[in-house]
Amino acid sequence: MNIIKIKTTYRPSIAIVTYYYKPLYGGMETQILVLSQYLSSKGYKITVFTSNVNGTLSDEYTNNIHIRRFGAAENVTGLKQAYNEIFQEIINTINDFDILYMPLGVSHKYPLNNQLEVAKLFFKHQKPVVLRITSSGRIQEFMNLYSNSKSFLQQTSKIIALNKGISLELKSAGVKNNSIFEIPNGVDVNLFTPNNANKNQKSKKNILPKFIYPCRICEKKKLKELIFDWDIASKANKIIKNSELLIIGDDNRRTEDMCYYEQVKKMICCSNSNIKLISSVDYSEMPGIYRNSDVFICYSFQEGMSNATLEAMSSGLPVIAPKTDAFHSLLCKSPNFTFEQKVNNKIGTIIKAAEQHENWGQIGLFNRNRIVTKFSLDKVLPSYNQMFMSLIK
């Protein structure tokens, strides 16, 4: 497809279309917030088209970013309404935009066809479309759900992959190398910092170790499995028994997640372990929460490269996580703790991490240094500028 080129002295106007946009710790929302602020500071005009989320304004400006909300976010029907309204609005304003940037949501929970119609509108006007693939296995899901997936991907100007595993998936789907742009998530290393003095005081005062898992309360995050495994580990290991597992959710729960949320709460109430669930916290509190924690846990095998993991590592926490391509590229050959799908392997990894508590500080320092050198915002964000400018030369 022939793409209309724009003068290189011009900073493009970008329409970001996403199903949710409410700044949270970790997750896609934070990535879009940080990226929008960075691009705006470089002279780009950024407009975010998204769904209504409870407690938000339908039309607002934040840090020179125009946020426009449509429909509703609480269920698939509301999201379909949001995308239909976004589609109609972009029809009327398509000439105001040069590039579409869109994270691709693929599952029965997201209105896939409605998302693609927005992208096709930009194809029709010969304007670049940039997709962002955030989770392993998402391309295969996309191909299973959409019969013209290969043709659609080939028309897309650039596809951002968070790691090499996703890049390989794209290549297997027939996407050309020059269309794949591998850009990992990044983190503000000046905001998420270790608090070594506090950890020393904790060890002297013999305060209970705290394991933390910040995530959306949904099936993908495997919270029920974690609670089940934690109960077994606490019976088998004194350190786990005397530790606290803190699960921090968000206030962005959708209707389809409420049943799961209630099941998680019930499991915690029936547990004899020290497990706490906080429904949500303000994003500004997260740096302090990480600094007052000891170990970060992620139990989801579907994470592409979770911002929460980056923030925890930047805060000097060791990590317990699944063995996936995403975490391999993030943790590299670090002394963190990774597990396979088998239940015994997961429980054994939790216990192993607890028993190596004397190494937490050293592992945390390793993680902090890796984030600063490879995944800080000043290392990652310029790649977006490079990519977008390559589309208008």
C-alpha positions as CSV (number, residue, x, y, z in Angstrom):
1,M,0.0,0.0,0.0
2,N,1.3,3.5,-0.9
3,I,1.5,5.7,2.2
4,I,1.3,9.5,1.9
5,K,4.6,11.0,3.2
6,I,4.7,14.1,5.3
7,K,7.4,16.8,5.4
8,T,10.2,15.8,7.8
9,T,10.2,19.2,9.6
10,Y,6.7,18.4,10.7
11,R,5.9,16.6,13.9
12,P,2.9,14.3,13.1
13,S,-0.5,14.4,14.7
14,I,-1.2,10.9,16.2
15,A,-4.5,9.3,17.1
16,I,-4.1,6.8,19.8
17,V,-7.1,4.4,20.0
18,T,-7.3,2.2,23.0
19,Y,-9.9,0.3,24.9
20,Y,-8.9,1.7,28.3
21,Y,-7.0,4.8,29.4
22,K,-6.7,5.5,33.1
23,P,-3.2,5.8,34.5
24,L,-2.5,2.8,36.6
25,Y,0.7,1.1,38.0
26,G,2.0,-1.1,35.2
27,G,-0.2,-2.1,32.3
28,M,-1.0,-0.6,28.9
29,E,-2.6,2.5,30.5
30,T,0.7,3.6,32.0
31,Q,2.6,2.9,28.8
32,I,0.3,5.1,26.8
33,L,0.4,7.9,29.4
34,V,4.2,7.9,29.4
35,L,4.5,7.7,25.6
36,S,1.9,10.4,25.1
37,Q,3.7,12.8,27.4
38,Y,7.1,12.1,25.8
39,L,5.8,12.6,22.2
40,S,3.9,15.7,23.2
41,S,7.2,17.1,24.6
42,K,8.8,16.5,21.2
43,G,6.1,18.5,19.4
44,Y,3.7,15.8,18.4
45,K,0.0,16.5,18.7
46,I,-1.6,13.6,20.6
47,T,-5.2,12.7,20.8
48,V,-6.3,9.6,22.8
49,F,-9.7,8.0,21.8
50,T,-10.8,5.6,24.4
51,S,-13.8,4.3,26.4
52,N,-15.5,5.9,29.3
53,V,-14.2,4.7,32.7
54,N,-16.0,5.4,35.9
55,G,-14.7,8.6,37.6
56,T,-13.3,10.1,34.4
57,L,-14.2,13.1,32.2
58,S,-15.5,12.5,28.7
59,D,-13.3,15.2,27.3
60,E,-10.1,16.6,29.0
61,Y,-6.6,17.8,28.4
62,T,-3.8,16.4,30.5
63,N,-0.2,17.4,29.9
64,N,-1.1,18.7,26.4
65,I,-2.8,15.4,25.6
66,H,-6.3,15.5,24.4
67,I,-8.3,12.6,25.9
68,R,-11.7,11.9,24.4
69,R,-14.0,9.2,25.9
70,F,-16.9,7.3,24.3
71,G,-19.3,4.5,25.2
72,A,-18.4,2.6,28.3
73,A,-15.7,0.2,29.6
74,E,-17.6,-2.1,31.9
75,N,-18.3,-4.8,29.4
76,V,-18.0,-5.9,25.7
77,T,-21.2,-4.1,24.7
78,G,-20.0,-0.9,26.2
79,L,-16.7,-1.2,24.4
80,K,-18.4,-1.9,21.1
81,Q,-20.4,1.2,21.6
82,A,-17.2,3.1,22.3
83,Y,-15.5,1.9,19.2
84,N,-18.5,2.6,17.0
85,E,-18.6,6.2,18.4
86,I,-14.8,6.5,17.9
87,F,-15.2,5.3,14.3
88,Q,-17.8,7.9,13.6
89,E,-15.8,10.6,15.2
90,I,-12.6,9.7,13.2
91,I,-14.6,9.7,10.0
92,N,-15.3,13.4,10.7
93,T,-11.8,14.2,11.8
94,I,-9.5,11.9,9.8
95,N,-7.8,14.8,8.1
96,D,-6.6,16.1,11.5
97,F,-4.4,13.0,11.9
98,D,-1.4,11.6,10.2
99,I,-0.8,8.3,12.1
100,L,-2.9,5.8,14.0
101,Y,-1.3,4.1,17.0
102,M,-3.3,1.2,18.5
103,P,-2.6,-1.6,21.0
104,L,-4.3,-4.7,19.7
105,G,-6.7,-6.3,22.1
106,V,-7.5,-9.9,21.1
107,S,-10.0,-12.0,23.1
108,H,-13.7,-12.5,23.5
109,K,-13.6,-9.5,25.9
110,Y,-12.6,-7.0,23.3
111,P,-14.5,-6.0,20.2
112,L,-11.9,-7.0,17.6
113,N,-13.8,-6.2,14.5
114,N,-14.6,-2.7,15.8
115,Q,-11.0,-2.1,16.5
116,L,-10.0,-3.2,13.0
117,E,-12.6,-1.0,11.3
118,V,-10.8,2.0,12.9
119,A,-7.5,0.9,11.4
120,K,-9.1,0.2,8.0
121,L,-10.3,3.8,7.9
122,F,-6.6,4.9,8.1
123,F,-5.7,2.3,5.4
124,K,-8.4,3.7,3.2
125,H,-6.9,7.2,3.5
126,Q,-3.4,5.9,2.9
127,K,-2.2,6.9,6.4
128,P,0.2,4.8,8.5
129,V,-1.1,2.4,11.1
130,V,1.1,1.3,14.0
131,L,0.0,-1.7,16.1
132,R,1.4,-2.7,19.4
133,I,1.4,-6.4,20.5
134,T,1.8,-6.7,24.2
135,S,1.4,-10.4,25.0
136,S,2.8,-13.7,23.9
137,G,0.4,-15.8,21.9
138,R,-1.7,-12.8,20.8
139,I,-0.8,-13.0,17.1
140,Q,-2.0,-16.7,17.0
141,E,-5.2,-15.6,18.8
142,F,-5.7,-12.9,16.2
143,M,-5.2,-15.3,13.3
144,N,-7.7,-17.7,14.9
145,L,-10.3,-15.0,15.3
146,Y,-9.9,-13.0,12.1
147,S,-9.9,-14.8,8.7
148,N,-8.1,-11.9,6.9
149,S,-5.5,-11.5,9.6
150,K,-2.4,-11.9,7.3
151,S,-3.7,-9.3,4.8
152,F,-4.4,-6.9,7.7
153,L,-1.0,-7.3,9.2
154,Q,0.7,-6.8,5.8
155,Q,-1.1,-3.5,5.4
156,T,0.1,-2.3,8.8
157,S,3.1,0.1,8.5
158,K,4.8,-0.9,11.7
159,I,4.1,-3.5,14.4
160,I,5.7,-3.0,17.8
161,A,6.8,-6.2,19.6
162,L,7.8,-6.0,23.2
163,N,10.3,-8.9,22.9
164,K,12.0,-11.3,20.6
165,G,9.4,-14.0,21.2
166,I,6.6,-11.7,19.9
167,S,8.8,-10.8,16.9
168,L,9.2,-14.4,16.0
169,E,5.4,-14.9,16.2
170,L,5.0,-12.0,13.8
171,K,7.5,-13.4,11.4
172,S,5.8,-16.8,11.5
173,A,2.5,-14.9,10.6
174,G,4.2,-13.5,7.4
175,V,5.1,-10.1,8.7
176,K,8.2,-8.7,7.0
177,N,11.3,-7.8,9.1
178,N,11.1,-4.1,8.1
179,S,7.6,-3.8,9.5
180,I,8.5,-5.2,13.0
181,F,9.9,-2.7,15.5
182,E,11.1,-4.3,18.7
183,I,10.6,-1.8,21.6
184,P,10.4,-3.0,25.2
185,N,8.5,-1.2,27.9
186,G,10.4,1.3,29.9
187,V,10.2,2.7,33.4
188,D,11.0,6.0,35.2
189,V,14.1,5.0,37.2
190,N,14.1,8.3,39.1
191,L,10.5,7.6,40.4
192,F,10.9,3.9,41.2
193,T,13.9,3.7,43.4
194,P,15.2,1.3,46.0
195,N,15.0,2.1,49.7
196,N,17.9,0.1,51.1
197,A,17.9,2.0,54.4
198,N,14.3,0.8,55.0
199,K,15.2,-2.8,54.2
200,N,18.1,-2.7,56.7
201,Q,15.7,-1.4,59.4
202,K,13.2,-4.1,58.6
203,S,15.8,-6.8,59.0
204,K,16.9,-5.4,62.4
205,K,13.3,-5.1,63.6
206,N,12.4,-8.6,62.3
207,I,9.4,-7.3,60.4
208,L,7.5,-9.9,58.3
209,P,8.7,-10.2,54.7
210,K,6.3,-8.8,52.1
211,F,5.7,-10.4,48.7
212,I,3.7,-8.2,46.3
213,Y,1.7,-8.9,43.2
214,P,0.1,-5.8,41.6
215,C,-2.3,-6.7,38.8
216,R,-5.8,-6.5,37.4
217,I,-8.1,-9.0,39.1
218,C,-8.9,-11.3,36.2
219,E,-8.4,-14.9,35.1
220,K,-5.3,-14.0,33.0
221,K,-3.3,-13.1,36.1
222,K,-3.8,-16.6,37.7
223,L,-4.6,-15.2,41.2
224,K,-6.6,-18.3,42.3
225,E,-3.6,-20.5,41.4
226,L,-1.3,-18.2,43.3
227,I,-3.4,-18.3,46.5
228,F,-3.8,-22.1,46.3
229,D,0.0,-22.5,45.9
230,W,0.8,-20.0,48.6
231,D,-1.3,-21.9,51.1
232,I,0.6,-25.1,50.3
233,A,4.0,-23.3,50.5
234,S,3.1,-21.6,53.8
235,K,2.4,-25.0,55.4
236,A,5.7,-26.4,54.1
237,N,8.0,-23.4,54.8
238,K,8.3,-21.3,58.0
239,I,9.5,-18.2,56.1
240,I,6.4,-18.2,53.8
241,K,4.2,-18.9,56.8
242,N,5.6,-15.8,58.5
243,S,5.4,-13.6,55.3
244,E,2.7,-11.5,53.9
245,L,1.4,-11.8,50.3
246,L,-0.1,-8.5,49.2
247,I,-2.3,-8.5,46.1
248,I,-3.1,-5.0,44.7
249,G,-5.8,-4.8,42.1
250,D,-7.2,-1.8,40.2
251,D,-10.5,0.1,40.1
252,N,-10.9,-0.7,36.4
253,R,-12.8,-3.9,36.9
254,R,-15.1,-4.9,34.1
255,T,-18.4,-6.7,34.4
256,E,-17.0,-10.0,33.1
257,D,-14.2,-9.9,35.8
258,M,-16.5,-9.4,38.8
259,C,-17.3,-13.1,39.3
260,Y,-13.6,-13.9,39.3
261,Y,-12.9,-11.0,41.7
262,E,-15.5,-12.4,44.2
263,Q,-14.0,-15.9,43.9
264,V,-10.5,-14.4,44.7
265,K,-11.9,-12.6,47.8
266,K,-13.6,-15.8,49.0
267,M,-10.4,-17.8,48.6
268,I,-8.5,-15.2,50.7
269,C,-11.2,-15.2,53.4
270,C,-10.9,-19.0,53.6
271,S,-7.1,-19.1,53.6
272,N,-5.1,-19.6,56.7
273,S,-2.1,-17.7,55.2
274,N,-1.3,-14.1,55.6
275,I,-2.8,-12.8,52.3
276,K,-4.2,-9.4,51.8
277,L,-6.1,-7.9,48.9
278,I,-6.3,-4.2,48.2
279,S,-8.9,-3.4,45.5
280,S,-6.9,-0.4,44.2
281,V,-4.5,2.3,45.1
282,D,-3.6,5.6,43.5
283,Y,-0.7,5.3,41.1
284,S,1.3,7.9,43.0
285,E,1.4,5.5,46.0
286,M,3.1,2.7,44.0
287,P,6.7,3.8,44.3
288,G,6.4,3.8,48.1
289,I,4.6,0.4,48.1
290,Y,7.4,-1.2,46.1
291,R,10.1,0.4,48.4
292,N,8.3,-1.2,51.4
293,S,8.1,-4.6,49.9
294,D,10.7,-7.4,49.6
295,V,9.8,-9.6,46.6
296,F,7.7,-9.2,43.5
297,I,5.6,-12.0,42.1
298,C,4.0,-12.4,38.7
299,Y,1.9,-15.6,38.1
300,S,0.7,-14.9,34.5
301,F,2.2,-16.8,31.6
302,Q,0.6,-14.3,29.2
303,E,2.6,-11.2,30.1
304,G,4.4,-9.5,27.2
305,M,6.6,-7.3,29.5
306,S,4.7,-6.1,32.4
307,N,5.3,-2.5,33.5
308,A,4.7,-3.6,37.1
309,T,7.7,-6.0,36.8
310,L,9.9,-3.2,35.4
311,E,8.8,-0.9,38.3
312,A,9.5,-3.6,40.9
313,M,12.9,-4.3,39.5
314,S,13.7,-0.6,39.3
315,S,12.7,-0.4,43.0
316,G,15.3,-3.1,43.8
317,L,13.0,-6.1,44.3
318,P,13.9,-9.7,43.3
319,V,11.3,-11.3,41.0
320,I,9.4,-14.6,41.0
321,A,8.0,-15.1,37.5
322,P,7.1,-17.8,34.9
323,K,9.6,-19.1,32.4
324,T,8.5,-17.2,29.2
325,D,10.3,-15.5,26.4
326,A,9.1,-12.1,27.8
327,F,10.6,-12.7,31.2
328,H,13.8,-14.3,29.7
329,S,14.4,-11.1,27.8
330,L,13.8,-9.0,30.9
331,L,15.6,-11.0,33.5
332,C,18.3,-12.4,31.2
333,K,20.7,-14.6,33.2
334,S,19.9,-13.0,36.5
335,P,19.7,-14.8,39.8
336,N,15.9,-14.3,40.0
337,F,13.4,-17.1,40.5
338,T,11.5,-18.5,37.5
339,F,9.0,-21.4,37.3
340,E,7.3,-23.7,34.8
341,Q,3.6,-24.6,34.5
342,K,3.7,-27.6,36.9
343,V,2.2,-26.9,40.3
344,N,5.1,-28.5,42.2
345,N,7.6,-26.4,40.3
346,K,5.7,-23.2,41.1
347,I,5.5,-24.0,44.8
348,G,9.1,-25.1,44.9
349,T,10.2,-21.8,43.3
350,I,8.3,-19.7,45.9
351,I,9.9,-21.7,48.7
352,K,13.3,-21.4,47.1
353,A,13.0,-17.6,46.8
354,A,12.0,-17.4,50.5
355,E,14.9,-19.6,51.6
356,Q,17.4,-17.3,49.7
357,H,16.2,-14.2,51.6
358,E,19.8,-13.3,52.5
359,N,20.4,-12.8,48.7
360,W,17.4,-10.5,48.1
361,G,19.4,-7.4,48.5
362,Q,22.1,-8.5,46.0
363,I,19.4,-9.7,43.5
364,G,17.6,-6.5,43.9
365,L,20.7,-4.5,43.1
366,F,21.3,-6.6,40.0
367,N,17.7,-5.9,38.9
368,R,18.0,-2.2,39.5
369,N,21.2,-2.0,37.5
370,R,19.6,-4.0,34.6
371,I,16.6,-1.7,34.4
372,V,18.8,1.5,34.6
373,T,21.0,0.3,31.8
374,K,18.5,-1.3,29.5
375,F,14.9,-0.3,30.3
376,S,14.9,3.3,31.6
377,L,12.6,5.7,29.8
378,D,15.5,7.6,28.3
379,K,16.8,4.4,26.7
380,V,13.4,3.3,25.4
381,L,11.3,6.3,24.4
382,P,13.6,7.7,21.7
383,S,12.9,4.5,19.7
384,Y,9.3,5.6,19.3
385,N,10.4,9.0,18.0
386,Q,12.7,7.2,15.5
387,M,9.9,4.9,14.4
388,F,7.2,7.6,13.9
389,M,9.6,9.9,12.1
390,S,10.5,7.0,9.8
391,L,6.9,6.9,8.6
392,I,6.8,10.5,7.5
393,K,10.2,10.9,5.7
